[in-house]
């Protein structure tokens, strides 16, 4: 019985043997987890040997003619054991400090950490329970360690991202503009954020706002124009939506709409964000019909200067702030609801963000982000510039990111600019959500 030979003994003698066994079971266990060792005294968790029930089980077995041998079982306070294990786990080393992982042959930089380790509680309880009921086994128990997802580091302060952005920008053969806005705190960091760049197709976000601000409800056709404008970056449907926003149709009405849109952007404080001409309309409006279209100066904003499109321009900070306003509007706050109170609502602003989240462009900003991340964004590109701007939602926090790349070249190709835009996005995302280096399990 209970690993003891009690053959021929009466119950009193067997009970005495079990009492002696119980004393052996009270020897302390040494629990080892990594480099930390602690002592577990069975008395501290209320360990007892159920002598009476063991004797009763043996008696029942002997009455049937079977051997008077039963499995050894112990009783203890499970809550007390869990409390001791929790206390032991707290003694383990804390999360390894954050570090920066920089690729030597690319722009890529990420904030990483070595995951903290904790006790595998389920395995620990099973092993300890077996050892508590094994008086002849070794009294040292090695516990398994596993990564502790609840002890990931806090997000990196934005100020620590700044030097990394500057270091990455120094590697680019051209001009980089970056703007980051924390949607929870309002904190910002930037690099050449007031440099003027070509507006390109990123300006289709203000066009989307122009439509929602002026049309009480979009028709099915207007929704189609909006979707193809954002999801396919369709220029002609952008012009059609512009014209519809002022109750018209055709290129001349689209021109009226961009003038109205630019005036609204000025009212919002976006002094260098404007579109003086609808897309692909120069030949028709200027060359064929003689319209005089104002152009921006050769050098506008703050240095460094790019050869920005004189008709369609913005800055990382200004277009980034428009995304901030869209986010504020979706929560019932901000200047958009004040300026466009007649037609704009928080639900309609959320509808715009939902459309931007459907954007399938994954070769620029999204190339550096987890596939499951929600990104409400729009990219744009011309011969010498590529950009991607949007709101990134993440477990560690939501932020607006605008990244612009300019280079003196005949054509800045996707395979050159896209990964770099993704690298900047990865850097900022990893600051909000530091990346574990490995999923470490220690036996």
C-alpha positions in Angstrom: 0.0 0.0 0.0 1.3 3.5 -1.0 4.6 2.0 -2.0 5.0 0.2 1.3 4.9 -3.5 2.1 2.2 -3.8 4.8 1.5 -7.5 4.2 0.5 -9.2 7.4 0.2 -5.9 9.3 -2.9 -4.9 11.2 -4.4 -1.5 10.6 -2.6 0.1 13.5 0.8 -1.0 12.2 -0.1 0.1 8.7 -1.2 3.4 9.9 2.0 3.9 11.8 4.0 3.1 8.6 1.9 5.7 6.7 2.5 8.3 9.4 6.2 7.7 9.0 5.8 8.1 5.2 4.0 11.3 5.7 7.0 12.7 7.6 9.2 11.8 4.7 6.9 13.7 2.4 7.3 16.8 4.5 10.9 17.2 3.3 11.2 20.6 1.4 11.4 20.7 -2.4 13.9 22.9 -4.1 12.3 24.6 -7.1 14.7 25.7 -9.9 13.7 28.0 -12.7 16.6 29.3 -14.8 19.1 30.6 -12.4 16.7 31.2 -9.6 16.1 28.6 -6.8 13.5 28.7 -4.1 12.4 26.3 -1.3 8.8 24.9 -1.1 7.9 23.5 2.2 5.0 21.0 2.0 3.7 22.3 5.3 3.3 25.8 3.7 0.8 24.4 1.2 -1.1 22.3 3.8 0.2 18.9 2.5 -1.3 15.9 4.2 -1.4 12.2 3.6 -5.0 11.0 3.7 -4.2 8.0 6.0 -7.7 7.0 6.8 -8.9 7.0 3.2 -5.8 5.0 2.1 -6.5 2.4 4.9 -10.1 2.2 3.8 -9.1 1.7 0.2 -6.7 -1.0 1.2 -9.3 -2.7 3.4 -11.8 -2.8 0.6 -9.2 -4.3 -1.8 -8.2 -7.1 0.8 -11.8 -8.1 1.3 -12.0 -9.0 -2.4 -8.9 -11.0 -2.2 -6.8 -8.5 -4.1 -3.4 -7.3 -2.9 -3.6 -4.6 -0.3 -1.8 -2.0 -2.5 -3.2 1.4 -3.4 -1.7 4.4 -5.2 -0.2 7.1 -3.0 -2.2 10.3 -3.0 -1.6 13.5 -1.2 -3.9 16.4 -0.3 -2.7 20.0 -0.5 -4.1 23.6 -0.8 -4.0 24.3 -4.6 -4.5 28.0 -4.0 -1.5 28.1 -1.7 0.7 26.3 -4.2 -0.4 28.7 -7.0 0.4 31.7 -4.7 3.9 30.3 -4.0 4.5 29.8 -7.8 3.3 33.3 -8.6 5.7 34.6 -6.0 8.5 32.6 -7.4 7.7 33.8 -11.0 7.9 37.4 -9.8 11.6 36.7 -8.7 12.6 35.9 -12.3 14.6 38.5 -14.3 12.5 41.2 -15.8 12.2 41.9 -19.6 15.6 42.5 -21.3 15.9 46.2 -22.1 14.9 47.3 -25.6 17.5 47.4 -28.3 17.6 48.6 -31.9 18.1 46.0 -34.7 19.5 47.7 -37.8 20.2 45.9 -41.0 23.6 46.7 -42.4 22.6 46.5 -46.1 19.2 48.1 -46.0 17.3 51.0 -44.4 15.5 48.7 -42.0 15.6 49.4 -38.3 13.3 47.9 -35.6 13.0 48.2 -31.9 13.3 44.6 -30.5 13.5 42.9 -27.1 14.3 39.5 -25.7 11.1 38.2 -24.3 10.8 37.8 -20.5 10.5 34.3 -19.2 8.0 33.0 -16.8 7.1 29.6 -15.3 5.0 27.3 -17.3 2.4 27.1 -14.6 0.4 24.1 -15.9 3.6 22.0 -16.2 4.9 23.2 -12.9 1.8 22.1 -11.0 1.9 18.7 -12.6 5.6 18.1 -11.9 5.4 19.4 -8.3 2.3 17.3 -7.6 4.1 14.1 -8.7 7.2 15.0 -6.7 5.1 15.7 -3.6 3.8 12.2 -3.7 7.2 10.6 -4.4 9.1 10.3 -1.1 12.1 8.6 -2.6 12.5 11.0 -5.6 15.0 13.8 -5.7 13.9 16.9 -3.9 15.0 19.3 -6.6 12.5 20.1 -9.3 13.4 21.9 -12.5 10.6 24.0 -13.9 10.0 24.8 -17.5 10.3 28.5 -18.6 8.2 30.0 -21.4 7.9 33.4 -22.9 5.7 35.8 -21.0 3.4 37.8 -23.3 2.1 39.9 -20.4 5.6 41.3 -19.8 6.3 42.9 -23.1 8.0 46.3 -22.8 6.1 49.6 -23.0 6.1 51.5 -26.3 9.2 53.5 -27.1 8.9 57.2 -26.4 8.6 59.1 -29.7 11.7 61.1 -28.8 13.7 57.9 -29.2 12.4 57.4 -32.7 13.7 60.8 -33.9 17.4 59.9 -34.2 16.6 56.7 -36.0 14.4 58.5 -38.6 17.3 61.0 -39.1 19.8 58.1 -39.5 17.6 56.4 -42.1 16.9 59.6 -43.9 20.7 60.2 -44.3 20.9 56.9 -46.2 18.4 58.1 -48.9 19.9 59.7 -52.0 17.5 62.6 -52.0 15.1 64.3 -49.6 13.0 62.5 -47.0 10.0 64.0 -45.2 8.4 62.3 -42.2 5.6 63.3 -39.8 4.4 61.1 -36.9 1.4 62.0 -34.7 0.4 60.0 -31.7 -3.4 59.9 -31.7 -3.6 59.3 -27.9 -1.3 62.0 -26.7 -1.0 64.5 -29.5 2.7 64.2 -29.4 4.6 64.6 -32.7 8.0 64.0 -34.2 9.1 65.0 -37.7 11.8 65.3 -40.2 11.6 67.8 -43.0 7.8 67.8 -42.3 7.4 71.3 -43.6 9.2 70.7 -46.9 6.8 71.0 -49.8 6.4 67.9 -52.0 4.3 67.1 -55.0 0.8 66.3 -53.9 0.2 63.6 -56.4 -2.6 61.1 -55.6 -2.4 61.6 -51.8 -4.6 64.6 -52.6 -7.4 62.2 -53.4 -8.0 62.2 -49.6 -8.9 65.9 -49.6 -11.0 65.2 -52.7 -12.9 62.5 -50.8 -13.4 65.0 -48.0 -14.6 67.6 -50.5 -17.3 65.1 -51.7 -18.5 64.1 -48.3 -18.5 67.7 -47.1 -20.7 69.0 -50.0 -22.9 66.1 -50.8 -25.6 65.1 -48.2 -25.5 61.6 -49.6 -23.4 59.9 -52.3 -25.2 58.2 -55.1 -24.3 54.7 -56.2 -22.3 56.2 -59.1 -20.5 58.7 -56.8 -19.6 55.9 -54.4 -18.1 54.0 -57.4 -16.0 57.0 -58.3 -14.9 57.4 -54.7 -14.0 53.7 -54.4 -12.0 53.6 -57.6 -10.3 56.9 -56.8 -9.0 55.5 -53.4 -8.6 51.8 -54.2 -7.3 52.1 -57.8 -6.0 55.7 -57.7 -8.2 56.5 -60.7 -7.6 60.0 -61.9 -10.6 60.5 -64.1 -13.0 59.2 -61.5 -11.4 61.6 -59.0 -12.3 64.4 -61.5 -15.8 63.1 -61.8 -16.3 63.1 -58.0 -14.9 66.6 -57.8 -17.3 67.9 -60.4 -20.2 66.2 -58.6 -19.2 67.8 -55.3 -20.2 71.2 -56.8 -23.3 69.8 -58.5 -21.8 69.6 -61.9 -20.1 67.4 -64.4 -17.1 67.7 -66.6 -13.6 69.2 -66.3 -14.7 72.8 -65.9 -16.8 71.9 -62.9 -13.9 69.8 -61.5 -11.8 73.0 -61.8 -14.4 74.9 -59.7 -14.3 72.1 -57.2 -10.5 72.0 -56.7 -10.6 75.8 -56.2 -13.3 75.3 -53.5 -11.4 72.4 -52.0 -8.2 74.5 -51.8 -10.0 77.3 -50.1 -11.4 74.9 -47.5 -7.9 73.5 -46.9 -6.7 77.0 -46.3 -9.4 77.5 -43.8 -8.2 74.4 -42.0 -4.7 76.0 -41.8 -3.1 73.9 -44.5 -1.3 76.8 -46.3 0.9 74.7 -48.6 -1.7 72.0 -49.5 -3.5 72.9 -52.7 -4.7 71.5 -56.0 -5.0 74.2 -58.7 -6.0 71.8 -61.5 -7.9 68.6 -61.8 -5.9 65.5 -62.8 -4.8 65.2 -66.4 -6.6 68.4 -67.3 -3.8 70.7 -68.3 -4.1 70.2 -72.1 -7.9 70.6 -72.1 -8.1 73.6 -69.7 -4.9 75.5 -70.5 -3.8 74.6 -74.0 -7.3 74.1 -75.6 -9.4 76.5 -73.6 -6.9 79.1 -72.4 -7.6 78.9 -68.7 -5.0 80.7 -66.6 -4.1 78.4 -63.8 -2.0 79.8 -60.9 1.2 78.0 -60.0 3.2 77.8 -56.8 6.6 79.4 -56.6 9.7 77.4 -57.5 10.7 77.2 -53.8 7.9 77.1 -51.3 7.7 76.2 -47.6 10.9 75.5 -45.7 14.2 74.0 -47.0 15.3 71.6 -48.2 13.4 72.2 -51.4 12.1 69.6 -53.9 11.1 70.2 -57.5 7.4 69.9 -56.5 4.6 69.9 -58.9 3.7 73.7 -59.2 -0.1 72.9 -59.3 -0.6 70.1 -56.7 1.4 70.3 -53.5 1.4 69.5 -49.8 3.8 68.9 -46.9 4.1 65.8 -44.7 2.9 67.7 -41.6 -0.1 69.3 -43.4 -1.5 66.2 -45.1 -0.7 64.2 -41.9 -2.8 66.8 -39.9 -5.7 66.2 -42.3 -5.7 62.5 -41.3 -5.6 63.6 -37.6 -8.7 65.7 -38.3 -10.5 62.8 -40.0 -9.8 60.7 -36.9 -11.0 63.4 -34.6 -14.2 63.8 -36.8 -14.9 60.0 -36.5 -15.1 60.5 -32.7 -17.3 63.5 -32.9 -14.6 66.1 -32.4 -12.3 68.5 -34.3 -12.5 71.3 -36.9 -14.0 69.3 -39.8 -17.3 69.0 -38.0 -17.2 72.8 -37.3 -16.3 73.8 -40.9 -18.6 71.3 -42.7 -21.4 71.1 -40.1 -24.1 70.9 -42.8 -23.2 67.5 -44.3 -20.4 66.0 -42.3 -21.0 63.6 -39.3 -18.8 61.4 -37.2 -20.4 58.4 -39.0 -19.5 59.8 -42.4 -15.9 60.5 -41.3 -15.7 56.9 -40.1 -17.1 55.8 -43.5 -14.2 57.6 -45.2 -11.7 56.0 -42.9 -13.2 52.6 -43.6 -12.8 53.1 -47.3 -9.1 54.1 -46.9 -8.6 51.0 -44.8 -9.6 48.9 -47.9 -6.7 50.4 -49.9 -5.0 47.3 -51.4 -1.6 49.1 -52.0 0.8 46.9 -50.1 4.1 47.8 -51.7 4.7 51.0 -49.8 3.8 51.7 -46.2 2.0 48.4 -45.7 5.1 46.4 -46.8 6.7 47.2 -43.4 3.6 46.4 -41.3 2.0 43.2 -40.1 -0.6 41.9 -42.6 -3.3 42.1 -40.0 -2.7 45.7 -39.1 -5.5 48.2 -40.0 -4.0 51.0 -42.1 -6.2 53.8 -43.4 -4.0 55.3 -46.0 -3.4 56.7 -49.5 -0.2 56.7 -51.5 0.9 59.0 -54.3 3.7 59.1 -56.8 5.1 61.1 -59.7 8.3 60.9 -61.7 10.6 61.9 -58.8 8.5 61.4 -55.7 6.7 58.6 -53.8 4.7 59.0 -50.6 2.3 57.1 -48.4 0.2 58.7 -45.6 -2.3 57.3 -43.2 -3.5 56.1 -39.8 -2.0 52.9 -38.4 -4.0 51.1 -35.8 -1.9 48.8 -33.5 -2.1 47.1 -30.1 0.5 49.5 -28.7 -1.2 52.6 -29.9 -2.6 54.4 -33.0 -0.6 56.9 -35.0 -0.6 59.0 -38.1 2.4 58.5 -40.4 3.3 60.5 -43.5 6.5 59.5 -45.4 7.7 61.3 -48.5 10.7 60.4 -50.7 12.1 62.7 -53.3 15.0 62.0 -55.6 16.4 63.7 -58.7 15.7 61.0 -61.2 13.7 60.4 -64.4 11.5 57.9 -62.6 11.5 56.8 -59.0 10.5 53.1 -59.3 8.3 51.2 -57.0 11.0 48.6 -56.2 13.3 51.3 -55.0 10.9 53.6 -53.1 8.3 51.0 -51.8 10.6 49.1 -49.5 12.0 52.3 -48.0 8.5 53.7 -47.3 7.9 50.3 -45.6 11.1 50.6 -43.6 10.0 53.9 -42.1 6.6 52.4 -41.3 8.3 49.3 -39.7 10.5 51.5 -37.5 7.6 53.5 -36.1 5.3 50.5 -35.7 8.0 48.6 -33.8 8.4 51.6 -31.4 4.7 51.2 -30.5 4.9 47.4 -30.6 8.5 46.2 -29.9 9.3 43.0 -31.7 10.4 39.9 -29.7 13.7 38.6 -31.0 12.8 34.9 -30.4 10.1 32.9 -28.8 12.4 31.4 -26.1 11.5 28.2 -24.3 13.8 26.9 -21.7 13.5 23.3 -20.6 
